[in-house]
């Protein structure tokens, strides 16, 4: 199999593993309404599939070159990228004040 495809598949698998770990950690909280509604949300599952596929595509562009990564490096990339995106999203929408009157969201928007 082509190294680019292997990298994309390993990274996508890593993103899926990260999401499985997320849900495993929530296994005792699934009766709470916010998680129960998330499980039933088609938008969430669509975003999840897009994130997993997007992670593979991002890995293709990140590692593109003469030396493709080992599978474990691509897997680690796949686990880390969705976590980084989630944390940036959480930070940007948290409403934390950054400076005098600037929220962190405005900071990331550049306004």
The 8 nearest C-alpha neighbors of each residue, nearest first, counted from 0:
[[1, 2, 5, 4, 3, 6, 8, 7],
 [0, 2, 4, 3, 5, 6, 7, 67],
 [3, 1, 5, 4, 6, 0, 67, 68],
 [4, 2, 6, 5, 1, 7, 59, 67],
 [5, 3, 7, 1, 6, 2, 8, 0],
 [6, 4, 2, 8, 3, 7, 9, 1],
 [7, 5, 3, 9, 4, 8, 73, 2],
 [6, 8, 55, 4, 10, 5, 9, 59],
 [9, 7, 11, 5, 10, 6, 12, 4],
 [8, 10, 74, 12, 6, 11, 7, 73],
 [11, 9, 77, 74, 73, 13, 55, 7],
 [12, 10, 55, 14, 8, 51, 13, 9],
 [11, 13, 15, 9, 10, 14, 8, 16],
 [12, 14, 77, 78, 74, 10, 16, 11],
 [13, 15, 77, 78, 11, 17, 12, 16],
 [14, 16, 12, 18, 13, 17, 19, 51],
 [17, 15, 13, 19, 18, 14, 12, 20],
 [16, 18, 14, 20, 78, 15, 19, 13],
 [17, 19, 21, 15, 20, 16, 22, 14],
 [20, 18, 16, 22, 21, 17, 23, 15],
 [19, 21, 23, 17, 18, 22, 24, 16],
 [22, 20, 18, 24, 19, 23, 17, 25],
 [23, 21, 25, 19, 24, 20, 26, 18],
 [24, 22, 20, 26, 25, 21, 19, 18],
 [23, 25, 22, 21, 26, 20, 27, 28],
 [26, 24, 22, 28, 23, 27, 29, 21],
 [27, 25, 23, 28, 24, 29, 22, 30],
 [26, 28, 25, 29, 30, 24, 23, 31],
 [29, 27, 25, 30, 26, 31, 34, 24],
 [28, 30, 31, 34, 26, 35, 27, 25],
 [29, 31, 28, 35, 32, 34, 27, 33],
 [32, 30, 29, 28, 33, 34, 35, 36],
 [31, 33, 35, 34, 36, 30, 29, 37],
 [34, 32, 36, 35, 31, 37, 29, 30],
 [35, 33, 37, 36, 29, 32, 31, 38],
 [34, 36, 32, 38, 37, 33, 29, 31],
 [37, 35, 39, 33, 34, 38, 32, 40],
 [36, 38, 34, 40, 39, 35, 33, 43],
 [37, 39, 35, 36, 40, 34, 43, 44],
 [40, 38, 36, 37, 41, 35, 43, 44],
 [39, 41, 37, 42, 43, 38, 36, 44],
 [42, 40, 44, 43, 45, 39, 38, 37],
 [43, 41, 45, 40, 44, 46, 47, 37],
 [42, 44, 46, 40, 41, 45, 47, 37],
 [45, 43, 47, 41, 46, 42, 48, 40],
 [44, 46, 42, 48, 47, 43, 41, 49],
 [47, 45, 49, 43, 44, 48, 50, 42],
 [48, 46, 44, 50, 45, 49, 43, 51],
 [47, 49, 51, 45, 50, 46, 52, 44],
 [48, 50, 46, 52, 47, 51, 53, 45],
 [51, 49, 53, 47, 48, 52, 54, 46],
 [50, 52, 11, 48, 54, 53, 14, 49],
 [51, 53, 49, 55, 54, 50, 11, 48],
 [54, 52, 50, 56, 55, 51, 49, 57],
 [53, 55, 57, 51, 56, 52, 11, 50],
 [54, 56, 7, 11, 58, 10, 52, 53],
 [55, 57, 53, 59, 58, 54, 7, 52],
 [58, 56, 54, 60, 59, 55, 53, 61],
 [59, 57, 61, 55, 56, 60, 62, 7],
 [60, 58, 56, 57, 61, 62, 63, 7],
 [59, 61, 63, 57, 58, 62, 56, 64],
 [62, 60, 58, 59, 63, 57, 56, 64],
 [61, 63, 59, 60, 58, 67, 64, 68],
 [64, 62, 60, 59, 61, 67, 65, 3],
 [65, 63, 66, 62, 67, 61, 60, 59],
 [64, 66, 67, 63, 62, 68, 2, 3],
 [67, 65, 64, 68, 63, 62, 69, 2],
 [66, 68, 62, 65, 2, 64, 69, 63],
 [69, 67, 72, 73, 70, 66, 62, 6],
 [68, 70, 72, 71, 73, 67, 6, 74],
 [69, 71, 73, 72, 74, 9, 68, 6],
 [70, 72, 74, 73, 69, 75, 9, 68],
 [73, 71, 75, 69, 74, 70, 68, 76],
 [72, 74, 10, 76, 70, 75, 71, 9],
 [75, 73, 13, 10, 71, 77, 9, 72],
 [74, 76, 72, 78, 77, 73, 71, 79],
 [77, 75, 73, 79, 74, 78, 80, 10],
 [78, 76, 10, 13, 14, 74, 75, 79],
 [77, 79, 13, 14, 75, 17, 76, 80],
 [80, 78, 76, 82, 77, 81, 75, 83],
 [79, 81, 83, 82, 77, 76, 78, 84],
 [82, 80, 84, 83, 79, 85, 14, 78],
 [83, 81, 85, 79, 80, 84, 86, 78],
 [82, 84, 80, 86, 81, 85, 87, 79],
 [83, 85, 81, 87, 82, 86, 88, 80],
 [86, 84, 88, 82, 83, 87, 81, 89],
 [85, 87, 89, 83, 88, 84, 90, 82],
 [88, 86, 90, 84, 89, 85, 91, 83],
 [87, 89, 85, 91, 86, 90, 84, 92],
 [90, 88, 86, 92, 87, 91, 93, 85],
 [91, 89, 87, 93, 88, 92, 86, 103],
 [90, 92, 104, 88, 103, 89, 93, 87],
 [93, 91, 89, 94, 90, 104, 88, 103],
 [94, 92, 90, 95, 91, 89, 103, 104],
 [93, 95, 102, 92, 103, 96, 104, 91],
 [96, 94, 93, 102, 103, 97, 90, 92],
 [97, 95, 102, 101, 98, 103, 94, 100],
 [98, 96, 102, 101, 103, 95, 99, 100],
 [97, 99, 101, 100, 96, 102, 103, 95],
 [98, 100, 101, 97, 96, 102, 95, 103],
 [101, 99, 98, 102, 96, 97, 105, 103],
 [100, 102, 97, 98, 96, 99, 105, 103],
 [103, 101, 96, 97, 104, 105, 94, 95],
 [102, 104, 106, 105, 91, 97, 95, 96],
 [103, 105, 91, 102, 107, 106, 92, 108],
 [106, 104, 108, 102, 110, 103, 107, 109],
 [105, 107, 103, 109, 104, 108, 110, 102],
 [108, 106, 104, 109, 105, 103, 91, 110],
 [109, 107, 105, 106, 110, 104, 103, 91],
 [108, 110, 106, 107, 105, 104, 103, 101],
 [109, 105, 108, 106, 107, 101, 104, 102]]
